[in-house]
Amino acid sequence: MLRTNLSTRPFYNERLVSVALAVAALVILALTVFNVVQLTSLSRRNAALGGSVNRAESEAAKLRQDAARARAQVDRQRLQAVLEASQEANRLIDRRVFSWTGLLNQLEATLPPDVRIQSVRPSSDKDVLTLEMAIFARRPEDVETFIARLEATGAFRSVVPKQDSTTPEGLLEVLLEGQYVPAGAAGSE
């Protein structure tokens, strides 16, 4: 067998190279088409979002102008009068909601044997309910025990004797003053 190449030029397998170049060209063409489609789609989205942003900004500016116009139309004196009236109504409601039963039950539970209550007078000042109690006691220690028991409940604060005197029968008459926070209101603070 003869192994010599008698051709004038050598044989190259160009078909493989042509197929590889054609496949590469098709891949490049497909990627180019994909990129063009994506670019077009993203450009449309960008334009739509830009329009939405412009509409939102113009609407926000319009709403800010409306709010400024509404604020300018509010009569400050009338608004203050309405605010004061609502606060007064709230105080009246709070006074109406005051539970005498709850207060008297707590006083009864804390009352020492040698102390008697003559009068109880609540007074409300904003969010604080102040109680004035006139009591009779045999000894100063009984008054101190009563004050300690009141404050131990957690419903009474800053209970102090304001005035004291001795009755003709030899009893101490003491006027106590302190803040009262009912059990329901104590949890809201």
LINTAKA-V591784 format. One record per run of one state. SS is the DSSP state (a for helix, b for strand, c for the rest). FROM is the first residue (numbers start at 1). LEN is the number of residues. If there is no record, write none. Layout:
ss from len
SS FROM LEN
SS FROM LEN
//
This chain:
ss from len
c 1 13
a 14 60
c 74 2
a 76 22
c 98 2
a 100 11
c 111 4
b 115 11
c 126 2
b 128 10
c 138 2
a 140 13
c 153 3
b 156 11
c 167 5
b 172 9
c 181 2
a 183 4
c 187 3
//
